[in-house]
Amino acid sequence: MTIEETLLQRYGPLLSISQLATVLDRSADGLRISLRSSNEWSCRLNTSRLKIGRRVYFRTSEVAELLARG
């Protein structure tokens, strides 16, 4: 099973910040701080961000691709 298949099966097509923090083994607040920085990793992760109303989600397939690339 690939990373993408595992994440899709467990979380569905969109990850909330708390779910993404769990996947990355970080706290949700620490992840929020990291996403506001201007490094390459956070910029790539922010491209997968999707805002629905006031809620922020991340596309699972794009997150899996980033994790697979390292």
Residue pairs with C-beta under 8 A, 6 or more apart in sequence:
1 9
2 64
2 68
3 64
3 67
3 68
4 60
4 61
4 64
4 65
4 68
7 15
7 23
7 60
7 63
7 64
8 60
8 61
8 64
11 19
11 23
11 60
12 60
13 59
13 60
13 61
14 50
14 57
14 58
14 59
14 60
15 23
15 57
15 58
15 59
15 60
15 63
16 55
16 56
16 57
17 28
17 31
17 32
17 56
17 58
18 28
20 31
20 58
20 63
21 27
21 28
21 30
21 31
23 63
23 67
24 31
26 34
34 41
34 42
35 42
35 45
35 46
36 42
41 66
44 66
45 58
45 63
45 66
47 62
48 58
48 59
48 62
48 63
48 66
49 56
49 57
49 58
50 56
50 57
50 58
50 59
51 57
